[in-house]
Amino acid sequence: MADFFNNYDLGGFYDEMFSSPGVPRDHYKPLLDRYDAMTGIDEMFSRQKAADDTFINRGVTFTVYSDQAGTEKIFPFDLIPRIIAADEWAQMEKGLTQRMTALDHFLKDIYSDQRIIKEGIIPRELVESCSHFRPELVGVKLPRNRHVHINGTDLIRDADGSYRVLEDNLRTPSGVSYVLENRQIMKRVFPNLLRNYRVRPVSGYTSDLLDLLNWLAPEHVPDPTVVLLTPGVYNSAYYEHAFLARQMGIQIVEGSDLVIEKDKVYMKRTGGLTPVHVIYRRLDDDFLDPKVFRKDSLLGVPGLFEAYRKGNVALTNPIGTGIADDKAVYYYVPQMIKFYLGEEALLPNVETYLTSDETERKFILENLPKLVVKSVNEAGGYGMLIGPHSTKEQIQEFHDKIVANPRNFIAQPTLSFSRCPTICGDEMGGRHIDLRPYVLNGESIKIIPGGLTRVALKKGSLVVNSSQGGGSKDTWVLADNKEIADIREVAEDLSTTVKPEKISV
Amino acid sequence: MLSRVANLIYWTARYLERAENTVRLIDVNAQLVLDLESHQDFDDPRSWEPLVYVTGEEEKFFEIYEKPVTEEAVVEFLLFDRKNPSSLLSCVASARENARCVRDQISSEMWEVLNTFYLNLKTHNYQTYAKTGSNEYLADLKLRTQQIYAVAESMMPRTESWWFYLLGRYLERADNVSRILDIKYFMILPDRHHVGSALDVIQWGSVLRSCSGFEAFRRTQRGQLKLENVTNYLIRDSEFPRSILAAVTSAENCLAEICKTKSNPIHQSVARELTILREHLASTDVTQVIAQGLHEYLDDIQNRVAIVHRATQEAFINYDPAQATVV
């Protein structure tokens, strides 16, 4: 085994690579053999640096750009891949497909008959008090009858190694560009690691996404125009917007580029107006149309909602999907699956308590130092209390907040996410990771093999968000378990590697 | 292409051209001042004050700086002051901000060169200029802007973006060259009878040099370095690329390229304005212009360029969607 794993400490957590100290799991064995076979593997740490430089040069950055500071930060990329065995992934895929199907049913139902409320599965107050519930949408017929198109589901592995859903992101989930870029960088830095490992490619994602968008166009339009709507260059995910638009060969537009004439959408071009049929919008509902939603939004398109309501334009994701993002609604997803599909959830939720429920609230308030409290509408690791890592004052603050506004929070036990070996300076350390697969709900459900593995780079941290010191890893989903034995044999041939200086782009 | 994107590219080019010409403007003045030293002191306020008027930013200038006008104040104001929207640094910063939004269109290489230039420039101030020496420092700045053009030239595909880029550049140049020429008007000659004197010749030489036109002038024009000849050359020469006529003719060609794929009559109105301007320049009798007032003539040219600019905006960028054609 490569030297740099000698002092690797499992720390009592579920480890992705090792089942016990020094004993790698089957699907990681060829990787470790290959590390051994490489000459100059001690260059691993300098390669890490080379990979970082490549990201900076290519401008694969995430931070809000600031002229004053003059810096753009990268989302750090860790060179040790996270590997998912084929059978594990097959199970996950089934669970994600089931979940997406149920969420689509749920959104359809909420914006039409509301059977799930009438039959007493989900309380009406909970739905209607959700800040992302859009009453304007009730009764609106959506293209192809799809009520959600893209979900970035965050999964974690708990102490016994089973996958659980931490949250759904059904508004404008970001990060998929890193999945595609990470693989590119991996292919450049370690081409021989990937060779014959039977890692499923991820590059089909943008084609699948484009197919989905085209499929959503009004049916009478033979050759639809699809655009990506961005809040603009100062948005923290602008890099991704430009990247995806480029990959799909569609126009990237800002709100001011679009105009509505007679309830139809056009983009303003130098030669005149061009009709637009599908908008992949990376702008939240609130900002889409100042006539209907936030009046002060300068980012949106006045009149867009009416065009949408009349079926003249498709939006991805549809309006109002955020209700299923709500962490209190998340609590009910297993019940949704049962209600709409008559099945048990294949991918369980993380155990969750509702502060809006009187009995559960009592339990929560008594156990705050042990729990993680999340506010229901926040994302990006904000608005959170991690009980065991918090001061008395912080706990008291959340105590008061919960009492004042019980609808606004949920609580979960402090989980021990799985860890994966990660390059930390000049040593290998175990760091907690999660996984965000991107699920597309088009003509059929398509899931990117793997997704974004985020890693909490700070020692002991459980927060993987890019805004809070997270990084990412390339995620390898293997095509077939049976092949693993065979690929080990080619390890001996893999003594050559690409030198870091050749990685420039 | 999207109107917003076309506008960003158009302005990127205008800011870059303005940046370059600001440098040229200072360059010509620095040279003139050296030549004037036998007649007036280097720190004579008359040496640098004209520049402030030529750029049309005198109000802003006197809000920030006090009289008497010094070289330091003018150089600081025209090169490094962010409070002056037309300063070199402001222009480069604006060009960079625009370019950032249209990186895909102008090529990453061009953005990178521009970005590096900006990051470097923003650490400079009058001391950098003075320490390096005006001539060397300004020559380097010119080289840097030329480098950006060169990258654009070899990297940008010849699509509509390119033609909007060039259109912006030529319109800005037509305006700026008229201002450089105007500098002589503000440069108060010591005395009327100095016209045609050795000093006068030297000054016109400097004006030409600032447009990189000295040698070209010498090669193609047999005439003397005097008011009529140089003015005629910078306004009307059809071969020299920095003459106003050449810039306007090039702008006309760009517009024709842009309009190739368009059918709306509103686009023809821009072409018409440009043609009127070109014909006006071509038929100018410089002797007569000088007799009636060169400054007023140049002012009028600047206004006409502004009219073309507005027509461009109305035809391609800020048109009324309700009146627009669907294509």
Chai-1 contact restraints between the chains, C-beta under 6 A:
chainA,res_idxA,chainB,res_idxB,connection_type,confidence,min_distance_angstrom,max_distance_angstrom,comment,restraint_id
A,V233,B,C101,contact,1.0,0.0,6.0,A-B,restraint_1
A,D257,B,L2,contact,1.0,0.0,6.0,A-B,restraint_2
A,D257,B,R4,contact,1.0,0.0,6.0,A-B,restraint_3
A,V259,B,P321,contact,1.0,0.0,6.0,A-B,restraint_4
A,K268,B,S3,contact,1.0,0.0,6.0,A-B,restraint_5
A,R269,B,L2,contact,1.0,0.0,6.0,A-B,restraint_6
A,T270,B,M1,contact,1.0,0.0,6.0,A-B,restraint_7
A,T270,B,S3,contact,1.0,0.0,6.0,A-B,restraint_8
A,T270,B,A6,contact,1.0,0.0,6.0,A-B,restraint_9
A,T270,B,F316,contact,1.0,0.0,6.0,A-B,restraint_10
A,G271,B,K262,contact,1.0,0.0,6.0,A-B,restraint_11
A,G271,B,V327,contact,1.0,0.0,6.0,A-B,restraint_12
A,G272,B,A324,contact,1.0,0.0,6.0,A-B,restraint_13
A,G272,B,T325,contact,1.0,0.0,6.0,A-B,restraint_14
A,G272,B,V327,contact,1.0,0.0,6.0,A-B,restraint_15
A,L273,B,A324,contact,1.0,0.0,6.0,A-B,restraint_16
A,L273,B,V326,contact,1.0,0.0,6.0,A-B,restraint_17
A,T274,B,V327,contact,1.0,0.0,6.0,A-B,restraint_18
